[in-house]
């Protein structure tokens, strides 16, 4: 599930990216393999996606969130 959600962070549809970013956070530290994709997605131009990415990073790895922020 995590790999598919990670790929969805690059979807052209912002709603799909938002869902993927939010969903990854629910996995907590088990979603650590998604950190590189989330860091890339932290540059998303959609504010909702941007906020969801950082929220998920905080749930997965607070240190990675600090480095990205």
C-alpha positions in Angstrom: 0.0 0.0 0.0 2.8 2.5 0.9 4.5 2.1 -2.5 1.3 2.8 -4.4 0.5 5.8 -2.2 4.0 7.1 -2.7 3.5 7.0 -6.5 0.2 8.7 -6.1 2.0 11.8 -4.7 3.0 12.5 -8.3 -0.5 12.2 -9.8 -1.6 15.2 -11.8 -4.9 15.4 -9.9 -4.4 17.4 -6.6 -7.2 15.4 -5.0 -5.3 12.2 -5.5 -2.1 13.7 -4.2 -4.0 15.0 -1.1 -5.5 11.6 -0.4 -2.1 9.9 -0.8 -0.4 12.4 1.5 -3.1 12.1 4.2 -3.2 8.3 4.0 0.6 7.9 4.4 0.4 9.6 7.7 -2.0 7.0 9.1 0.7 4.4 8.7 3.0 6.2 11.0 6.7 5.0 11.1 5.7 2.0 8.9 5.5 4.5 6.0 9.2 5.4 6.4 9.9 4.1 2.8 7.7 7.0 1.6 9.8 9.7 3.1 11.8 10.5 -0.1 8.5 10.8 -2.1 7.0 13.0 0.7 10.0 15.2 0.7 9.7 15.7 -3.1 6.0 16.3 -2.6 6.8 19.0 0.0 7.2 21.4 -3.0 3.6 20.8 -4.1 1.9 24.0 -5.2 -1.5 23.0 -3.8 -1.6 24.3 -0.2 -3.8 21.4 0.9 -1.3 18.9 -0.4 1.6 20.8 1.1 0.0 20.9 4.5 -0.9 17.2 4.3 2.6 16.2 3.3 4.1 18.0 6.4 1.4 16.5 8.7 2.2 13.0 7.4 6.0 13.6 7.7 5.5 14.6 11.4 3.6 11.3 12.0 6.1 9.2 10.2 9.4 10.8 11.2 9.4 14.1 13.1 13.1 14.7 12.3 12.4 14.4 8.6 9.6 16.9 8.9 12.0 19.3 10.6 14.6 18.9 7.9 12.0 19.5 5.2 10.4 22.5 6.9 
